[in-house]
């Protein structure tokens, strides 16, 4: 006859203390992240002079409408937001398709030179992006794509991190599942669409969030290939508002606050699958 082991003296108190310590650490981390965003929203409702008051404002002001109007007048911000939405959405769809197909190919097909080719793709993670700016710009100029959405979207479709994430996720698919689909007469594209893709929804959600934020926040490349204010994206338009003599920081912070809304919405819409999708990328063959 066995008897239940009694907890050690003081164990419940230690567990409560550990839980309290963990909760306090998480609350502190949340404050460190949330306070700057909170102040950004507050500053967007004040004028530039009020933003630099000492002490700075901690409560919302009444100049949000004026700041947004100034932003629209100076940069045509409604058109700029639309440009960013179109570019980020198209990039997410196209780059997601490229990365998913490439990851599926690397994970499920066995061909000569596969590992060497994958290693070559992974070199893109360690090569500084600045190295590619000049040849890519020359290519866009030769194609006469400057000031066009395709110049912003197409050069970075085969993103190495996206290919790596989908390859590692697809490697978890049982080979027997794919073989049974082939035995049932599935073509390769139908096998990919009907059999391989449905279990990858968490990884696809993580990839979509990463790609959307990557394109939405991209500054250097759009700054290089976009010259006309009518084709600017949000980061480029906000940077163009910084003058040598005077800068309307209230308008800039109002635009930054507006720019944060789509990013938050995309993350909230896909957050259920985001963490599990990133963890799926850690699966090893």
C-alpha positions as CSV (number, residue, x, y, z in Angstrom):
1,X,0.0,0.0,0.0
2,X,1.4,3.4,-1.0
3,X,0.7,6.6,0.6
4,X,0.6,10.0,-1.0
5,X,3.7,12.1,-0.6
6,X,3.2,15.2,1.5
7,X,4.5,18.4,0.0
8,X,7.7,19.7,1.6
9,X,7.2,22.3,4.3
10,X,7.1,25.8,2.7
11,X,6.6,24.5,-0.9
12,X,3.2,26.3,-1.4
13,X,4.8,29.5,-0.2
14,X,7.7,29.1,-2.6
15,X,5.3,28.5,-5.4
16,X,3.3,31.6,-4.6
17,X,6.5,33.6,-4.3
18,X,7.7,32.3,-7.7
19,X,4.4,33.0,-9.3
20,X,4.4,36.5,-7.9
21,X,7.9,37.1,-9.1
22,X,7.1,35.9,-12.6
23,X,3.9,38.0,-12.7
24,X,5.8,41.1,-11.6
25,X,8.5,40.5,-14.2
26,X,5.9,40.1,-17.0
27,X,4.1,43.3,-15.8
28,X,7.4,45.2,-15.9
29,X,8.1,43.9,-19.4
30,X,4.6,44.9,-20.5
31,X,5.1,48.4,-19.1
32,X,8.4,48.8,-20.9
33,X,6.8,47.9,-24.2
34,X,3.4,49.6,-23.7
35,X,4.5,53.0,-22.2
36,X,6.3,54.3,-25.4
37,X,3.3,53.3,-27.5
38,X,1.0,55.0,-25.0
39,X,3.0,58.2,-25.1
40,X,3.1,58.0,-28.9
41,X,-0.7,58.1,-29.0
42,X,-0.8,61.0,-26.4
43,X,1.9,63.0,-28.3
44,X,-0.1,62.6,-31.6
45,X,-2.8,64.8,-30.0
46,X,-0.5,67.7,-29.2
47,X,1.3,70.4,-31.1
48,X,5.1,70.3,-31.6
49,X,5.6,72.9,-28.9
50,X,3.5,71.0,-26.3
51,X,5.4,67.8,-27.1
52,X,8.7,69.3,-26.0
53,X,7.3,70.9,-22.9
54,X,9.0,70.0,-19.6
55,X,7.5,67.8,-18.2
56,X,6.1,66.3,-21.4
57,X,2.3,65.8,-21.7
58,X,0.8,62.6,-20.2
59,X,-2.8,63.2,-21.1
60,X,-4.4,63.4,-24.6
61,X,-4.7,66.9,-26.1
62,X,-7.1,68.3,-28.6
63,X,-5.0,68.6,-31.7
64,X,-5.4,65.2,-33.3
65,X,-7.7,66.5,-36.1
66,X,-5.4,69.4,-36.8
67,X,-2.3,67.1,-36.9
68,X,-4.0,64.7,-39.3
69,X,-5.2,67.6,-41.5
70,X,-1.6,69.0,-41.6
71,X,-0.4,65.5,-42.5
72,X,-2.8,65.2,-45.4
73,X,-1.9,68.7,-46.7
74,X,1.8,68.1,-46.5
75,X,2.0,64.5,-47.7
76,X,-1.4,63.4,-49.1
77,X,-1.4,60.9,-46.3
78,X,-4.6,59.1,-47.4
79,X,-3.0,58.2,-50.7
80,X,0.2,57.2,-48.9
81,X,-1.6,54.8,-46.5
82,X,-3.4,53.2,-49.6
83,X,0.0,52.8,-51.3
84,X,1.4,51.0,-48.2
85,X,-1.7,48.8,-47.9
86,X,-1.6,47.7,-51.5
87,X,2.2,47.1,-51.5
88,X,2.2,45.2,-48.2
89,X,-0.9,43.1,-49.2
90,X,0.4,42.2,-52.6
91,X,3.9,41.5,-51.2
92,X,2.5,39.2,-48.5
93,X,0.5,37.2,-51.0
94,X,3.2,36.9,-53.6
95,X,6.1,36.3,-51.3
96,X,4.0,33.9,-49.2
97,X,3.4,31.8,-52.4
98,X,7.1,31.9,-53.4
99,X,8.4,31.0,-49.9
100,X,5.8,28.3,-49.3
101,X,6.5,26.6,-52.7
102,X,10.2,26.8,-52.2
103,X,10.0,25.5,-48.7
104,X,7.8,22.6,-49.9
105,X,10.3,21.7,-52.6
106,X,13.3,21.8,-50.3
107,X,11.5,19.7,-47.6
108,X,9.8,17.0,-49.7
109,X,11.8,16.5,-52.9
110,X,15.2,14.7,-53.1
111,X,17.3,16.0,-55.9
112,X,21.0,16.4,-56.6
113,X,22.5,19.5,-55.1
114,X,19.4,20.2,-52.9
115,X,21.4,20.8,-49.7
116,X,24.0,23.0,-51.5
117,X,21.2,25.1,-53.1
118,X,19.5,25.5,-49.7
119,X,22.8,26.5,-48.1
120,X,23.1,29.1,-50.9
121,X,19.6,30.5,-50.1
122,X,20.5,30.7,-46.4
123,X,23.5,32.8,-47.2
124,X,21.0,35.5,-47.9
125,X,20.5,35.7,-44.1
126,X,24.1,36.7,-43.5
127,X,24.7,38.9,-46.5
128,X,24.0,42.6,-45.6
129,X,21.1,44.0,-47.5
130,X,23.1,47.1,-48.3
131,X,25.4,45.0,-50.6
132,X,22.5,44.4,-53.0
133,X,21.1,48.0,-53.1
134,X,23.3,49.2,-56.1
135,X,22.8,46.2,-58.4
136,X,19.0,46.1,-57.6
137,X,18.7,49.8,-58.3
138,X,20.5,49.4,-61.6
139,X,18.2,46.6,-62.5
140,X,15.1,48.6,-61.6
141,X,16.4,51.6,-63.6
142,X,17.1,49.4,-66.7
143,X,13.6,47.9,-66.5
144,X,12.2,51.5,-66.1
145,X,10.4,50.4,-62.9
146,X,11.4,53.3,-60.7
147,X,8.4,54.9,-59.0
148,X,6.3,51.8,-59.5
149,X,4.9,49.2,-57.0
150,X,6.7,46.4,-58.8
151,X,10.0,48.0,-57.9
152,X,9.1,47.9,-54.2
153,X,7.5,44.4,-54.2
154,X,9.3,42.1,-56.7
155,X,13.0,42.2,-55.7
156,X,12.5,40.6,-52.3
157,X,9.9,38.0,-52.9
158,X,12.2,35.0,-52.3
159,X,12.9,36.0,-48.7
160,X,15.5,33.6,-47.1
161,X,13.9,33.6,-43.7
162,X,10.4,32.8,-45.2
163,X,11.9,29.9,-47.2
164,X,13.7,28.6,-44.1
165,X,10.5,28.8,-41.9
166,X,8.3,27.0,-44.5
167,X,11.0,24.4,-45.2
168,X,11.4,23.5,-41.5
169,X,7.6,23.4,-41.1
170,X,7.0,21.3,-44.2
171,X,9.8,18.9,-43.1
172,X,7.3,17.7,-40.3
173,X,4.9,16.4,-42.9
174,X,4.9,12.5,-42.9
175,X,6.2,11.2,-46.2
176,X,3.6,8.5,-46.1
177,X,0.8,11.1,-46.3
178,X,2.3,12.5,-49.5
179,X,2.9,9.1,-50.9
180,X,-0.7,8.0,-50.3
181,X,-1.9,11.1,-52.1
182,X,0.2,10.2,-55.1
183,X,-1.1,6.7,-55.1
184,X,-4.6,8.1,-55.2
185,X,-3.8,9.9,-58.4
186,X,-3.1,13.4,-56.9
187,X,-1.0,15.6,-59.2
188,X,1.9,17.5,-57.6
189,X,0.1,20.9,-57.5
190,X,-3.1,19.3,-56.1
191,X,-1.1,17.4,-53.6
192,X,0.6,20.6,-52.4
193,X,-2.8,22.5,-52.2
194,X,-5.0,19.8,-50.8
195,X,-2.6,17.7,-48.7
196,X,0.5,19.6,-47.7
197,X,-0.9,23.1,-47.2
198,X,-3.9,22.6,-44.8
199,X,-1.7,21.4,-41.8
200,X,0.6,24.4,-42.4
201,X,-1.9,27.0,-41.3
202,X,0.0,28.1,-38.2
203,X,3.2,28.4,-40.1
204,X,1.4,30.3,-42.9
205,X,0.0,32.7,-40.3
206,X,3.4,33.4,-38.8
207,X,4.8,33.9,-42.3
208,X,2.0,36.3,-43.3
209,X,2.6,38.4,-40.2
210,X,6.3,38.5,-40.8
211,X,6.0,39.4,-44.5
212,X,3.3,42.1,-44.0
213,X,5.3,43.8,-41.2
214,X,8.5,43.5,-43.3
215,X,7.0,45.3,-46.2
216,X,4.9,47.7,-44.2
217,X,8.0,49.0,-42.2
218,X,10.5,48.8,-45.0
219,X,12.2,52.2,-45.4
220,X,15.6,52.1,-47.2
221,X,14.6,50.3,-50.4
222,X,11.4,52.3,-51.0
223,X,13.4,55.5,-50.3
224,X,15.8,54.5,-53.1
225,X,13.3,53.5,-55.8
226,X,10.5,55.9,-55.1
227,X,11.0,59.5,-56.2
228,X,7.4,60.8,-56.8
229,X,5.5,61.7,-53.7
230,X,2.4,60.1,-55.2
231,X,4.0,56.7,-54.9
232,X,5.5,57.1,-51.4
233,X,4.9,54.6,-48.7
234,X,4.3,55.6,-45.1
235,X,7.9,55.5,-43.8
236,X,9.2,57.4,-46.8
237,X,6.4,60.0,-46.5
238,X,7.0,60.6,-42.8
239,X,10.7,61.0,-43.4
240,X,10.1,63.6,-46.1
241,X,8.3,65.8,-43.5
242,X,11.5,66.3,-41.5
243,X,12.7,69.8,-42.6
244,X,15.9,71.6,-42.0
245,X,14.3,74.7,-40.4
246,X,11.0,73.4,-38.9
247,X,9.5,69.9,-38.3
248,X,5.9,69.3,-37.4
249,X,6.4,66.5,-34.9
250,X,2.7,66.5,-34.0
251,X,1.8,65.6,-37.5
252,X,4.6,63.0,-37.8
253,X,3.6,61.3,-34.6
254,X,0.0,61.3,-35.7
255,X,1.0,59.6,-38.9
256,X,3.1,57.1,-36.9
257,X,0.1,56.3,-34.7
258,X,-2.1,55.7,-37.8
259,X,0.6,53.5,-39.3
260,X,0.6,51.3,-36.2
261,X,-3.1,50.4,-36.5
262,X,-2.8,48.0,-39.5
263,X,0.1,46.2,-38.0
264,X,-1.8,45.7,-34.7
265,X,-4.9,44.4,-36.6
266,X,-2.9,41.9,-38.6
267,X,-1.2,40.6,-35.5
268,X,-4.4,40.3,-33.5
269,X,-6.2,38.6,-36.4
270,X,-3.5,35.9,-36.7
271,X,-2.1,35.7,-33.1
272,X,-3.7,32.4,-32.4
273,X,-1.5,30.7,-35.0
274,X,1.5,33.0,-34.8
275,X,3.4,31.4,-31.8
276,X,2.6,27.8,-32.9
277,X,3.7,28.7,-36.4
278,X,7.1,30.0,-35.2
279,X,7.6,26.9,-33.1
280,X,6.7,24.8,-36.1
281,X,9.8,26.3,-37.7
282,X,12.0,24.7,-35.1
283,X,11.0,21.1,-36.1
284,X,14.0,19.1,-37.2
285,X,14.2,16.4,-39.8
